[in-house]
Amino acid sequence: MTPPEAFGAAFSDCPLVAILRGVQPQEAAPVADALVAAGWHLIEVPLNSPQPLASIEAITAAQPAALVGAGTVLTAAQVREVHTAGGRMIVSPNFNAEVVREAVRLGMACVPGVLTASEAFAALDAGATALKLFPSEMIPPAAVKALRAVLPASARLLPVGGITTSNMAAYRAAGANGFGIGSALYKPGMAADEVKRHAMEFAAAC
């Protein structure tokens, strides 16, 4: 199964991406274990975390069935570094065609950040696996509904930023397919059992 296919399968089971911003390599595997135990299989380590590539390697070793990758990926060179570390998913806060094309060339799943219909269509044309609607504070459910009306039905839309268990339903009703969850799920130093509790709450709400 290719990484984009693995993304689709994991997304069907639980359409939530864990964003472990600030995770340390030594805590990465226990946190990943907790997430997988809660039913999450899409895990992102932002590149502005401490030693992110080491954390990606640790999570991949601990949970080989999960789709693990990096967030805050801004350049094609970073895509290659993540690929070398064993990452199979690229997530960005923005749409950079070069980043998407490099991820596609390497067979990786790719989720660029978009804010407008123009960016969304361009990202899909470049080969994006899904679209990160970021920051979702600037893309309320009404805007998601408008995008959903014009984008292909197959396009996966994931609002990211400020998502809580209380606002997920409104986004789902507007046409969002899933979500990326960051600080509401995990904060640096958080115990694995607390991460699992948060993960189960989000999974139930979704």
Stockholm file with secondary structure:
# STOCKHOLM 1.0

chainA/1-206         MTPPEAFGAAFSDCPLVAILRGVQPQEAAPVADALVAAGWHLIEVPLNSPQPLASIEAITAAQPAALVGAGTVLTAAQVREVHTAGGRMIVSPNFNAEVVREAVRLGMACVPGVLTASEAFAALDAGATALKLFPSEMIPPAAVKALRAVLPASARLLPVGGITTSNMAAYRAAGANGFGIGSALYKPGMAADEVKRHAMEFAAAC
#=GR chainA/1-206 SS CCHHHHHHHHHHHCCEEEECTTCCHHHHHHHHHHHHHTTCCEEEEETTSSSHHHHHHHHHHHCTTSEEEEESCCSHHHHHHHHHTTCCEEECSSCCHHHHHHHHHTTCEEECEECSHHHHHHHHHHTCSSEEECCGGGSCHHHHHHHHHHSCTTCCEEEBSSCCTTTHHHHHHHTCCCEEECTTTCCTTCCHHHHHHHHHHHHHHC
#=GC SS_cons         CCHHHHHHHHHHHCCEEEECTTCCHHHHHHHHHHHHHTTCCEEEEETTSSSHHHHHHHHHHHCTTSEEEEESCCSHHHHHHHHHTTCCEEECSSCCHHHHHHHHHTTCEEECEECSHHHHHHHHHHTCSSEEECCGGGSCHHHHHHHHHHSCTTCCEEEBSSCCTTTHHHHHHHTCCCEEECTTTCCTTCCHHHHHHHHHHHHHHC
//
